[in-house]
Amino acid sequence: MSNDNRISAVLSAEDASQIIEALATVRSKLPFLLQLSAQERQELSKMGDKSVGFDDKCKIYMESNPEFLPGYLAIEEIKKDRELRSQMMRFFADLISLSESVDDTLMIVSSEVWSADLGYYNTVREAARRGRPGAQSVYADLQQRFPGAPPLSQRSSSRKRDTDSGDSGAAAA
């Protein structure tokens, strides 16, 4: 457990509300967004960086030689798809970066909270082991998070490390 506190910040309720509203605005501007299943993602044809040049050539040829377009392709729909892709690519990297930063920050903050919880739990467990008033009921309640650990009453009274005491889940969970 580390005492590092990498993030010390407060997000006001007003700011959080405004962020939620801003995200709702972004979603409202993209009403056509879809969600794919893992299988759909796997099955779809992909257009990566290497394919962009090919697409550029196809665009030129589709316009200059439309007689080769298959009957099932509508050139107007292809143009709309290309334009939408181009517009979305303008903000895609920023959204990915924002999402990753939010995810990383949430992971760090959650880790800090969990480390604090485990520190408190270990202190309460030790206080209960020593018979401190009120500690046993707090420990009994918190100990439910680690159902594989034997109750304090079944443990040896000698001091042991968490990994020896059967409560290793508290340190690793």
C-alpha positions, 0 to 999 in steps of 0.5 A, spaced: 500 500 500 502 506 498 501 513 501 502 516 494 496 521 493 497 522 485 490 526 485 487 531 490 482 535 486 474 537 487 469 537 482 463 541 484 456 539 483 455 545 478 461 543 474 459 535 474 452 537 472 455 542 466 459 536 464 453 531 463 449 537 460 455 538 455 456 530 454 448 530 452 449 535 447 455 532 444 450 525 444 444 529 441 449 532 435 450 525 433 443 521 433 446 516 428 451 513 433 450 505 433 453 500 438 456 494 435 456 487 439 463 484 439 462 479 434 459 485 429 466 489 430 470 482 428 466 481 422 466 488 419 471 490 414 476 495 417 478 501 414 485 503 417 490 508 415 493 504 409 486 504 406 485 511 406 489 512 399 486 506 396 479 510 398 482 516 395 483 513 388 476 509 389 473 516 390 476 519 384 475 513 379 467 512 382 466 519 380 470 519 373 468 512 371 461 511 374 459 505 369 463 500 374 459 502 380 455 495 382 448 496 382 447 495 389 452 501 391 448 508 391 454 514 390 450 519 394 450 514 400 457 513 399 459 520 398 455 522 405 459 516 408 465 519 406 463 526 408 461 523 415 467 519 416 471 526 415 467 530 419 468 525 425 475 524 424 476 531 426 474 530 433 475 522 434 482 523 437 480 528 442 474 524 444 479 518 445 484 522 448 479 525 453 476 518 454 483 515 456 484 521 461 478 520 464 479 512 465 486 513 467 484 518 472 478 514 475 483 508 475 488 512 480 482 515 484 479 509 485 486 505 487 487 511 492 480 510 495 481 502 495 488 503 498 485 508 504 479 503 505 484 497 506 488 501 510 482 503 515 480 495 514 487 493 517 487 498 522 480 496 525 482 488 524 488 490 529 484 494 534 478 488 534 484 483 535 486 487 541 479 488 544 478 495 543 471 498 544 467 498 538 472 495 533 469 488 533 462 490 530 466 495 525 470 489 523 465 484 523 461 488 518 467 490 514 470 483 514 464 481 510 467 483 504 472 478 504 468 472 506 474 467 505 477 469 511 476 466 518 473 470 523 477 474 528 475 469 533 478 463 530 485 466 529 491 465 533 492 471 538 499 471 536 501 477 531 501 474 523 502 478 517 496 478 513 498 473 508 499 468 513 493 470 517 488 467 511 486 474 510 490 475 504 484 477 500 484 484 504 491 486 501 490 483 494 482 484 493 
